[in-house]
Amino acid sequence: MKTARFLTTMMTVMFFCLTIGQVNARKNDNLIKNTEQVNGLVVSETIYKNNDGLLSNYVKHNYSRDNQGRIVEQEDLLWQNNQWTKSTKIVHQFMGKQTTTYYYQWNKTAKAYKLVPEMTTSMDQ
């Protein structure tokens, strides 16, 4: 049951990450990805929209990792009004054989991430 809930939540999170904002590109080849790595580990991905050969910023994913190389935080930024703006943050907490995933949404008024409790999941490995 926990696994099914975790998978459902992760699929929902992935859906939101992929559909942030209004997606005008209808084909995968309209999106171009630039990946930055440090010591062989991905630390950032910038997604560009290809509009008739002109690339424009679209979404940026920043990753933080622990000393074991696991992603402990993912921050998603959207390109709006010629600047990167905060959108969502996913935090993975590893405790023994249990992983808890927290989902946060950026609150513009408070200028801080706000936990979305219904998206929080825990899973035993």
N, C-alpha and C positions, 0 to 999 in steps of 0.2 A: 504494500500500500504506500509506504514512504517512497519507494522507488518510482512508482507511477506518479505520485504527486510531484516529486522532484523533476521527473522528465516533463510533465505537463507544464510546470512552472518555467523550466529552462526553455522549452519550446516557445512559451509566451514571451519570455524575455528576448529570445533571439528574434521573434517576429517584430517586437517593438524596436529592437536595435536596427533591423533591416528596413523598417518602414518609417523611421523618424522623419518627420517633416512630410512634405509632399513629394512623392517620387514621380518624376516626369519621365525618367528613363524606362523604357519598356523592355529593353534587351540587356543582358548581362554585359555585352560589349560596349554599352554606353557608360559603364562604370569602370574606372581605372584605379587600381590599388597600388600604393607605394608603402612598402613595409620597411621599418627601421629595426635593426637588430643590434644587440650588444652581447658579445660572447656567444653568438648563435641563438639567442633567445629574442623573440619579438617583443619590443618595448612600445612600439607605436605603429599604427596603420592609418594612413590618410587615404580617403576615398575621394576621387575626383569624378565629376560628371563630364562626359565627352559630348559637347554640343557642336556637331559638325567640325570636328578637329580642334576646337577650342576647349581646353580643360578649365574647369572651375571647381573651387573647393566645395565639398559637400558634407562629409562626416569624418571625424577623427576619433580614433580609439587609442587611449593611452593605457598601458598595462604596468602594474607594479607586481613584482615577484618576491617570494620569500627566498631564503638561502638554499632551498631545495629546487628552485626554479619554477615552482607552482605559481600560477596567477592568483594573487590575493586581492587585487583590485583592478577594475576596468572602469575607466571614465570615458564617457561618450560626449563629444562636442559637436555642435552643429555650426555650419557657416551661415551666419545671418547678419545682414547689414554690414558686410565687409569685415567681419571679425568672428572669431571662434567664441561661441556661447555654450555654457554648460547645459547639459541635458539630463543625463542619467549616470548613475554610478552603481556598479555591482561589486559587492565585497564578499569574498569567500573566506570563511574562518575554519581552519583545520585544527581539530582537537582529537588526538588519538586517531581512532578509526571513523570519527564522525566529521562530516563537512556540513557547515551551515552557510547558506547563501542569503545575503541581504540585498534588497533592491531599493535604491534611492532615486527620487525625482528631484530635480533642481527647483527650488522655490525662489522666484525672482524677487518677491517682496522681502523675504527674510535673508536673501542672499546666502542661502545655505541649502545643503541637500536634506530632504525630508524622507524618512523611512516610509516605505509602503509595506506595512506589516503583512498584508494578505499575500504578498509575493515572497515572503521569507520561507525558506525550506531547510530542512535538515535531513541528512541521509547518512546511514551507516554504510561503510565500505566493506 
